[in-house]
Structures are given as structure tokens and as C-alpha cells.
Amino acid sequence: MSNEKKFIVSHAPFWHDGSSISERSYHTMLAAMPAVLFGLIQYGIPALAVISLSISTAIIWELIINKITKLPNTIGDGNAALMGLVFGMMMPATLPWWIVATGTFIAVVIGKYIFGGIGSNAFHPVVVSITILLISWNSYFDFDNALVNYDFGFPAVFPLGALKAFGTGSIHGFSLSGLLMGQQVGAIGSTFGLGLIIGGIYLILRGFIRWEISISFLAGMFLAAMIFNMANPEKFAGPFFHILTGYSLIGAFFLATEDSSSPVNCIPMLIYGAGAGILTVLIRNIGAYVDGVLYAILIMNLVNPLLDKIRPKAIGKVA
Amino acid sequence: MIKRPFIRLSKPRIQYALLGVKVMEPQEIPLPGIVTLLLDSPLIRKDIPFKVGDAVKTGQKLSIAGEGGPYVISSVTGTISAISPFYGDYGRVCTAISIKTGRKEELDKDFAAKSQGATLDTAAEFLGFTPGAPCFAAFRDPDKAIHTIVVFGGNTDLMIATNQYAIKSRIEDIGHGISILKQITGIEKIVIAVPRDLVPGFGHVGAELKGVDLSYPSAHPKMIMERELKLTVPAGKNCEDMGVVFMSAEAVASIGKAFSTGEIPHKKILTLVKKDGTQQLISARIGTPMGDVFSACGVSLNEKDRLIIGGPLTGSSIYSEDYPVGIDTDAVVVQDKADISLVSDYPCINCGECVRICPAKIPVNMLVRYLEAGHYEQAADEYDLYSCIDCGLCSFVCVSKIPVFQYIRLAKHELGRLNAAEATNE
């Protein structure tokens, strides 16, 4: 027996289509690049500092938690880096370092690992983290104050903030093409609409996110905003304005589509996406907060397990 | 190996390959020095009516538990050189009978004498160990009212050309086999299912023709039942419970050939898939060690390669070149160690790829969570474990590389054992 060749024995199937978690993470990061690069050009070195710090601290928190829990090192799968990048994209460029480090700690440790690690988080970790930060240090997230020292060459007011405070009369200065091209004040990676859309289309075409969620999110938002706008054009902005401002596009393509906190069956995906879109507009228009994307996604994350019970009947299922 | 396409909006379609118009002839493997026949019964020495050193003829029946028990048919003339226990996958226990081949071939006359008037008993008594593995048990089971026989001229798994070859080149044997089957079982409804593009090539062989879609896993018996016969097999039942028996084209050809010549066929056609993905048809005596097949076809094996009996999605890997060609071995796939993708212990990330590709519409993402935790009964009750048709696609597309298919098979096996144990206790 000793001179016999040893073969690898394992269970079927013996083929694999070659997909992997790291591939998904790195390609999602690639898709975010247009928006991130635009943010870096717009806001300069402070934005680079925030993004670099958020990615690196997210990886460090994951490494630390790997060591503490004595689990295998998982930073290579790119999930922590992706979370860091998405977190950074949603921060104002002038955020102090300690909020960034705290935020990634909340995202990686509380948002992800407390729930059981990758695949087990009930809520999008980054959304959890940012909502906690928003409640804790609200003043740092006032984009008008945070970016007061910049000179952009376009109205330096946060569009949603202006809309909330003064109605549609205050937003005539924003053209839709300007918003699409990123001529607005906001977070580092969430203002360049065109870049986010290009990234989203890339992710959809490559099959890394489910188009049902993104499209129904935008459709739900569009419909709800349109109804509000028709009811009272003085007070409520039109659908395109809502889609191109705040966290809408980053929410549609990078937040709502997170694997573990979103449904997988077709009808639940549509309900989930549309629900998040409609809730966003409801919160923005009649709620207390300026931007509703984060809370809308958290609420839909919460109902996701229930939604995913709507599923096709398996073949041969009795009764 | 099929990889994920660059652009992937919808779920991937994996196609069965068709044989070309010009049918390639199988390569004949020289008579091996030793053959090993696997008898589906545990080894109980006192029951065995033959012993090491006995002479056997080609076509001779070797049976363990007397008349009507499991048996093998010797594929060579020679002397029995070893009788040993053999353990297969999922608790399969066999007796391996090795026969050293002699110089001169002699044919056993037992079947020839009985093959004049074909009866179900004769078929069950002699043809259960012929290429293609025809099974006659369902016809003799009073609990099962069989009304349809489906002769399938394709293979369930990918890359396998064995049954396509049988239906293309042995249509006369199949036609004869079908008339024998009608005669001995009294069943009038016989359906020939072939890959859709092959349908125009068939004349009248005394059976209804159905074309089967070319995308995997349309050729799975339960999918053929669902899509072509419009009969849904309830979860936990099999096709025979629904009155349908599936036979491979090769098995029917074996039956036809046996009754027309009076000789029990002893050569198995199998598809060899080499490391570079090329296919080759092989004709070998049943029981030929795989090593003989590889050396005859110039396949060189290295340490840590993988040998797979059956197809790439549902086959089973073997650990030794001594593993014999069996009556149901339709293919052997050789995989280079560089092409082997290993499973991982990552958790499910809920991406939903498996849910979307599952042909049985099982919520695989939920199922696998229960299976990982060992809650098999709950998995069967709430998450459709028994609707699974064993196609292996969920593992194929799994981003986390979870051995989903292995979990499913293990769960079914364990539940089967539990149920069997409960039935004995009652």
C-alpha cells in the first residue's frame, strides 16, 4: 500500500464556479472607486485621511476580534476592508479621527461580530454604526458646519438640510445635472451620483448584488417622492432630487443590498427594496430627520427574515 | 470546468454536451489480469457457496444467499483469487469477489438454456448484473403499480456520453430490449427520453419519444417526471412509487442483446474524461480495475489528483486505482490537482445564489443552517430537505464554498437510518 499514489477524496460536486467572498468584497470596493475618487478630489487630503483611517481601523478591529475569539484570521476575505470603505464614504471629510475609529469599532465588533460574524448580522453593520454615531455626536454630521471652510464654486449647503428647513424654494439653486455630477455638499463618497450609478450597474451586471433590491429601492423612492411632490410642490421636492441627494444612491447600491441582512427570494426582495425606498421618503418628508435612508434600511433589515418566508413552493412539497 | 461568466444577470445555464454526428467508437481495453466484482451483500462466509480457487466461466452466476438472492455474473473465465468485504459510500456494504483471468475463455451455458422463452423471472435471475444495471425489483413488488417505463438515452450528470452512445449505435438492441420488456412486464407504455436535439434521429422503435431539455439538471429522473411526464413526485417518494421505472438506454440494450444472443453482456461502455477535459469512450470488461483503463488510455496520475466515478457534479471520488468498473459506472473523471477546488468552513453569507439556481425551489440558505446544526428533522419538515433531487448545483455556486450537497446527502442518510431504526423497534 505504501507505494500507491494518494488521491484526494471528497464529496461531490467536484466542480465549483470559482466565486468567492473575497472576489465579492474586492469587486464591490472596485465599484465604489469612482465615487470615492471623486470625493477625494473634491475634499482633498482630509477625505483621504478619513477613508484611509476607516479602512485600516476596520481591518485592525477585525484582526483583534479574530485574536480574541481565537478564530481563523479572516481579514483576507476583504469584508472588513469593504465595511471600512463604505463607512468612510458616508462620513464628512472633516470628521475627527476618534469618531472614525469608534465608528468602525461599532461596525465590525458590534454590528458584525456580536451577531456571529460574517453572514449572521441581522442589520447592515455600517448602517448600525452610523446611526449610533448620528445619535451620539450629531453635530459632527452637520454637513454645512463640517465643510464650512471649503470653497466649492457651487451652493455649499447640504441639499436635504436646506429642503427640510426652508422647503423647495431653497433648492432652486441645485440643477439635477449638477447633483448628478456631484455639485453638492455631503459625505465623501455619496455625492457623486453618476459614479455611484456606474458602480451599481457594474455590481448588478457582475451579479454581485441583486438588481431587484436596488431597482425596487429607487422605484419605491421615486413613487413616494412623486406623490408627495404632486400633493404639495411648495413643501416637498421632486423624485429626482430625492434620488440624487443624501445617502439615496449609496443606500440603493451598497447598503440595502448587503447579503446577510437582505432577502434572497424574488418577491421579498422587491418588497424589501420598495419598502426601504418609501420609508426613506416618508422619514425625509414628514419625519424628524433630514435623511431617512439609514433608518429605512434598518427597519427593513428588521423585517427581512419575515419577508423571506414568502417563497415559492418546493417541487413535490406536500400540502 | 465551467466557471462563473463575467456578466451574470440571470442564473447560469449549464448545458449537457452532445455527441457529434459521427459516433466515436469506444476504445477496447485489453483483458485485465484480474477483475473485481462487487456483490451487494455483506460478506458472511458461511453462506458463500464458492471459495477461493474455484474455477468460473464467463457468464457464470455467483450468488451468495441461494436462489433469488443478490448475485454477480462473472465477466471473465478464470479462478476466484480473493473474497473480501468492501465498504462504499453512505454505508454501502459489499462483498468484493476477485477473479484471476485464465488463458482460454469459456462461456457458461446456464442462461442460454433459459433464454428461449423470455420471462420476468429469467431476466431478474440473470440480467440484474449487466451493463447499465437494469433493475427488475419494482416490477415484482406488489406494492408498486408500475405503468410506465422510461428509457433514457442520456446521462443525468454532465460530460457523460455513455447512454447517448448506446442510443445512437445500438438502436436495434434497444428496440429488441423494449419488445422484451413489454412482453415480460406486460407494460405497454414505454417512453424513450433523449436529449432534445437528438429526437429527429429516431424512427419507430415501439415507444413514445420525448425530448429532454439540454440544461442541467433536466435529465434527472425527477425533472423528467416533472417536465416531460407531468407527474410531480411528492417529497420523500421516488419515481417508482409513482409507477414509473427509469432504465438507461444501455440497460435496455443489454436486455435486448442478452435475449437475442443467449449470452449475458459483460462489457461496460464508459466515458473517460481526461485531465484536459476531453472525453473518450471506453469498452471494458465489468470488474476491470480503473488502473488498467488509465494505462490503456495513456492517462498519467499524480499524487493528490482526484478520481471520480460518475460525473463531476454528482459522482463519488475513489481512493485507489484498483477500484473496478461496475455495472453502473458510466464515467470516470480524472482531475488534476491544480483543478481541484476545496470546500471551506466559512458560514453562509446569505447571497442567495443557491436559492436561485435550485431546480426544486428549495430555500437552501435556510436549509443549510439547520443542516449545519444537525437539526435534520426540522430541515425535512420545514425546509424541504426531501424535495432535493441531488443535483449538486447549490455546492457548485456556493460563494462560501460550503459543502451543501454533502450536508444534504448526509442528512438524508442519517434520517433514513433513524427511520429504519424506529421501524425495527416498533
Chai-1 contact restraints between the chains, C-beta under 6 A:
chainA,res_idxA,chainB,res_idxB,connection_type,confidence,min_distance_angstrom,max_distance_angstrom,comment,restraint_id
A,K5,B,L301,contact,1.0,0.0,6.0,A-B,restraint_1
A,K5,B,E303,contact,1.0,0.0,6.0,A-B,restraint_2
A,K6,B,E303,contact,1.0,0.0,6.0,A-B,restraint_3
A,F7,B,D305,contact,1.0,0.0,6.0,A-B,restraint_4
A,F7,B,R306,contact,1.0,0.0,6.0,A-B,restraint_5
A,F7,B,L307,contact,1.0,0.0,6.0,A-B,restraint_6
A,F7,B,Y319,contact,1.0,0.0,6.0,A-B,restraint_7
A,I8,B,K304,contact,1.0,0.0,6.0,A-B,restraint_8
A,I8,B,R306,contact,1.0,0.0,6.0,A-B,restraint_9
A,I8,B,I340,contact,1.0,0.0,6.0,A-B,restraint_10
A,V9,B,S317,contact,1.0,0.0,6.0,A-B,restraint_11
A,V9,B,Y319,contact,1.0,0.0,6.0,A-B,restraint_12
A,S10,B,S317,contact,1.0,0.0,6.0,A-B,restraint_13
A,H11,B,P403,contact,1.0,0.0,6.0,A-B,restraint_14
A,H11,B,Q406,contact,1.0,0.0,6.0,A-B,restraint_15
A,A12,B,T314,contact,1.0,0.0,6.0,A-B,restraint_16
A,A12,B,G315,contact,1.0,0.0,6.0,A-B,restraint_17
A,A12,B,G392,contact,1.0,0.0,6.0,A-B,restraint_18
A,P13,B,L313,contact,1.0,0.0,6.0,A-B,restraint_19
A,P13,B,G392,contact,1.0,0.0,6.0,A-B,restraint_20
A,P13,B,S395,contact,1.0,0.0,6.0,A-B,restraint_21
A,P13,B,F396,contact,1.0,0.0,6.0,A-B,restraint_22
A,F14,B,I308,contact,1.0,0.0,6.0,A-B,restraint_23
A,F14,B,P312,contact,1.0,0.0,6.0,A-B,restraint_24
A,W15,B,M1,contact,1.0,0.0,6.0,A-B,restraint_25
A,W15,B,P312,contact,1.0,0.0,6.0,A-B,restraint_26
A,W15,B,F396,contact,1.0,0.0,6.0,A-B,restraint_27
A,H16,B,S341,contact,1.0,0.0,6.0,A-B,restraint_28
A,D17,B,K3,contact,1.0,0.0,6.0,A-B,restraint_29
A,D17,B,R4,contact,1.0,0.0,6.0,A-B,restraint_30
A,D17,B,F396,contact,1.0,0.0,6.0,A-B,restraint_31
A,D17,B,V397,contact,1.0,0.0,6.0,A-B,restraint_32
A,G18,B,K3,contact,1.0,0.0,6.0,A-B,restraint_33
A,G18,B,R4,contact,1.0,0.0,6.0,A-B,restraint_34
A,S19,B,R4,contact,1.0,0.0,6.0,A-B,restraint_35
A,S19,B,V399,contact,1.0,0.0,6.0,A-B,restraint_36
A,I21,B,V399,contact,1.0,0.0,6.0,A-B,restraint_37
A,I118,B,I349,contact,1.0,0.0,6.0,A-B,restraint_38
A,G119,B,P347,contact,1.0,0.0,6.0,A-B,restraint_39
A,G119,B,C348,contact,1.0,0.0,6.0,A-B,restraint_40
A,G119,B,I349,contact,1.0,0.0,6.0,A-B,restraint_41
A,G119,B,N350,contact,1.0,0.0,6.0,A-B,restraint_42
A,L205,B,I7,contact,1.0,0.0,6.0,A-B,restraint_43
A,G207,B,R8,contact,1.0,0.0,6.0,A-B,restraint_44
A,D259,B,I349,contact,1.0,0.0,6.0,A-B,restraint_45
A,D259,B,N350,contact,1.0,0.0,6.0,A-B,restraint_46
A,D259,B,C351,contact,1.0,0.0,6.0,A-B,restraint_47
A,S260,B,I349,contact,1.0,0.0,6.0,A-B,restraint_48
A,S260,B,N350,contact,1.0,0.0,6.0,A-B,restraint_49
A,V264,B,G352,contact,1.0,0.0,6.0,A-B,restraint_50
A,V264,B,V355,contact,1.0,0.0,6.0,A-B,restraint_51
A,V264,B,N365,contact,1.0,0.0,6.0,A-B,restraint_52
A,R311,B,P363,contact,1.0,0.0,6.0,A-B,restraint_53
A,P312,B,K361,contact,1.0,0.0,6.0,A-B,restraint_54
A,A314,B,A360,contact,1.0,0.0,6.0,A-B,restraint_55
A,A314,B,K361,contact,1.0,0.0,6.0,A-B,restraint_56
A,A314,B,I362,contact,1.0,0.0,6.0,A-B,restraint_57
A,A314,B,D384,contact,1.0,0.0,6.0,A-B,restraint_58
A,A314,B,S387,contact,1.0,0.0,6.0,A-B,restraint_59
A,I315,B,A360,contact,1.0,0.0,6.0,A-B,restraint_60
A,I315,B,S387,contact,1.0,0.0,6.0,A-B,restraint_61
A,G316,B,T232,contact,1.0,0.0,6.0,A-B,restraint_62
A,G316,B,V233,contact,1.0,0.0,6.0,A-B,restraint_63
A,G316,B,P234,contact,1.0,0.0,6.0,A-B,restraint_64
A,G316,B,A235,contact,1.0,0.0,6.0,A-B,restraint_65
A,G316,B,S387,contact,1.0,0.0,6.0,A-B,restraint_66
A,K317,B,A235,contact,1.0,0.0,6.0,A-B,restraint_67
A,K317,B,D384,contact,1.0,0.0,6.0,A-B,restraint_68
A,K317,B,S387,contact,1.0,0.0,6.0,A-B,restraint_69
A,V318,B,P234,contact,1.0,0.0,6.0,A-B,restraint_70
